[in-house]
Amino acid sequence: FFTTDGIVYKIKTWRLPQGGRNSRGKAIINMLPIAQGVSIAAILPIDVPEQNWNDLQVFFSTSTGDVRRNALSDFTNVKANGKI
C-alpha cells in the first residue's frame, strides 16, 4: 500500500480478515497505522515470491512530472510502521 505522504506499508494476504457473504468488511485504514488526513494512493498486489523480487522494478511518477524507478527488492523489509 502506497500512501499520499510517501510511505509504503506491506500486509500479507493471509493477515487480512476473512468475511462472509453478508459481512460489511473492515476499512483498510483501521488495519494500517496511517495518520489522520492521509489516504492510500495505490495498492500493488504482487504474486511473485520475494526471492524473485530482485528481477522486478517499480516505476513512480507524480502529477508534477517527477519520475523514480526502484527495485522491488527495496520493499522486502517494510516494518509495521511503514517505510518512507
Backbone hydrogen bonds, N-H to C=O, Kabsch-Sander energy under -0.5 kcal/mol:
donor,donor_aa,acceptor,acceptor_aa,energy
2,F,42,A,-3.0
3,T,7,I,-2.3
4,T,39,S,-2.3
6,G,3,T,-1.3
8,V,83,K,-2.8
9,Y,1,F,-2.6
15,R,12,K,-1.4
16,L,13,T,-1.4
23,S,20,G,-0.6
30,N,27,A,-1.2
31,M,28,I,-1.1
32,L,28,I,-1.1
34,I,29,I,-0.5
34,I,32,L,-2.1
38,V,35,A,-1.6
41,A,2,F,-2.7
41,A,39,S,-0.5
42,A,2,F,-1.8
52,N,49,P,-1.7
53,W,50,E,-1.1
55,D,52,N,-1.3
56,L,53,W,-0.9
58,V,70,N,-3.3
60,F,68,R,-3.5
62,T,66,D,-2.2
65,G,62,T,-1.3
68,R,60,F,-2.3
70,N,58,V,-2.7
72,L,56,L,-2.3
73,S,53,W,-0.7
74,D,71,A,-1.8
75,F,72,L,-1.7
76,T,73,S,-1.2
78,V,76,T,-0.9
79,K,77,N,-0.6
82,G,79,K,-1.5
83,K,8,V,-1.8
